């Protein structure tokens, strides 16, 4: 796990108290892309939190981006997100 993955996980855990979280470093899929050349990483996040209950997908994304805002300006170039409630994963 990269340092940035650890930071993402810590920030999301503190802000959203997830019951499940996976973070994947995917920069190798974007070699030559402008963000990769500039040092920002590409990451995929799968997160399940009760805090998403009653929120639209856009609201969930906003919650997640608010939690990692400072990293979006430095260490993260792109973030792919799967944000679900516990009820959505048990269906």
Buried (B, 14 or more C-beta within 10 A) or exposed (E): EEEBBEBBBEBBBEBBEBEEBEBEBBBEEBEEBEBBEEEBBBBBBBBBBEBBEEBEEEEBBEBBBEBBEEBBEEBBBBBEBEBBBBEEEEE
